[in-house]
């Protein structure tokens, strides 16, 4: 490794008040490589990227570009130094045209007017290179998510960055779109562009990146060539403890109620004719890529979405709930995946949020007792170890504590059916562990648990069996020894069962 | 990471808990503003503080104030009802016509309240079946109610000829020759509605839906039903205000109520209820309405041309919301800072 690194980060530190986001972060990125930065939430990788993009100023430490020390006063300064940042959340204007989005704030002007022709001329080469073949004068809202991501990438590429930072660029993409994006990234690498790639999805990191830096608690733990690392080794580096430790063992059944949820030929939205049963005392996993129909399935079971056909029998002997209110009254609960939008009243107190279901959805006395609500809040705060006073507003809490509120408001009514849509999204490892043991308790208490997740390890670590949904079809089930990341990932990405025990390389490995 | 969280959070939560016990009521700002204005006017023109004047001021606040009380629920659920003035007018016209037709005024007044609730129901049912914001629906019904009211009153004031019924004497009476009964009804309504907002399941749901409709839906709160209830309540309060107006004045003008809606919304906002929903204060709305009344009557006391009162009212609204913004902005910044410390 005699190559001079294009980017060198030394001893970077950043504190937010008393909390250390970056402790002693080091990073060396060689020109022309794709370099991954991985780590759990809170490991400091987003703060690191923000420092590099000029959004956040570090308290200490040095950033060197091509051997020269730089310090960015803002995002524009970083941009001028050739650093381009593609954000995780799309920042496009959906109602405006592709061209308008590409040239936001630096529209080429001819004779005092914004010139579309000029824009087209300047961007056509790049768009061809990115393989983005769309009507550039049409509004962005007509494009697929994958194409939008490419527009976002193109916008950054127009500034001709030397170093491209990609923060979970494919979080909203399906496997085909991801492949396409990766193809583009490989071509960019061949063209000499250096990339920093931040992602949670390790399989993809392994398929596209040359080197990996593992971060934990604001430090870099290990940096190595991808070829010398394995996924378990990376996971171990990220969480710093054995993975089995993360998943609490099954608890003994504390309830002897035997109930069952039967779904036959259920269709609706993207989901087509799904049939399965789930029994009390087991945790049934639901795996599927974004847009596969898993969310629709949970929404239908919760009464938020109408079904097109099929039959469902809940433990109470009835069919699908007519509405979410009906579901709540029949003790069916849903923990939505978008916590901030669908799960919380952010400006309201913990106490208020915890009363959502018991007061808001259920019938009973027309009066609202502040004292009962306070008792309820105290009970859940104690039981779930929520770190906050009952009167603290929900938006003052960390992601993990917020998620506990969403779960806690349902626990108040003792649900029989738990529909959990990616309940650990965006929470730190410690909170994840607590949520896992909560899920174990739900199941041990006689609840029927359907658990969907975007993170395979947690499905495998927690579930008794995993149902895999591919493009709206429930294509199969993995149980026991079949529940390996390979088998499930293969099913999720191809819709086919893995033939035989001899496993082919990961689906991303060979595709180019 | 979790270890850090623990250390960080424990001390931070303790003060919040302790603070809750003796926290100042949020309405303290507007109350202080109202008292200060009255003191200033009172020092310059002592006649202003004469109890007779103050109570007649309260009496004048009644009809618009009642609408403001109902409007708090609308803003709390993140909606606005533009048709309140004409629901008020139409219900009053309806009740007055029944009285003219010889029906017992008490019965007619009761029918007027129900009629108002019916108008609110119409607003509500359109809004929830078409999933439209109430502001759009009531933009239409505003003119519909105005037009229908005009059709039935034929552009003339409705004056019930026989005003010997106890209905008229009770409503327009002054207790101890001082306190208008209408004002007492208004205060009673405000107290009841304050309790409804903070101490009932319905009030809880209104705030929940207003705070985050999506999350309310996902928590199983029957959002459409709550919205309908709120609009019906608003209609019923308009009806009550309308029939009391008939009892108080003995007549209803064809245009009375046409300019109510903006004053009502202004009072609610001056009182501290945000447009962003999720939260409302009845006490604030009542005080807000009183502030508006004190301004217009204070101007008269200073001998300033009454035509100025509209301008001053507007200026006070702008001032009130600017102050509110400023306070919120600072609070948000403080919250942001403490959050930054807690996270990561």
Interface residues (C-beta under 8 A of the other chain):
Chain A: X16 X17 X18 X19 X20 X21 X42 X44 X47 X217 X304 X323 X324 X325 X326 X327 X328 X329 X334 X336 X341 X342 X343 X344 X345 X346 X347 X348 X352 X355 X356 X357 X359 X360 X361 X362 X364 X365 X366 X367 X368 X369 X370 X387 X388 X389 X390 X391 X392 X393 X395 X396 X397 X398 X409 X428 X429 X430 X431
Chain B: X1 X2 X4 X5 X6 X7 X8 X9 X10 X13 X14 X16 X17 X20 X198 X199 X200 X201 X202 X203 X204 X205 X207 X208 X211 X212 X214 X215 X216 X217 X218 X219 X220 X221 X222 X278 X279 X335 X337 X338 X339 X340 X341 X342 X343 X344
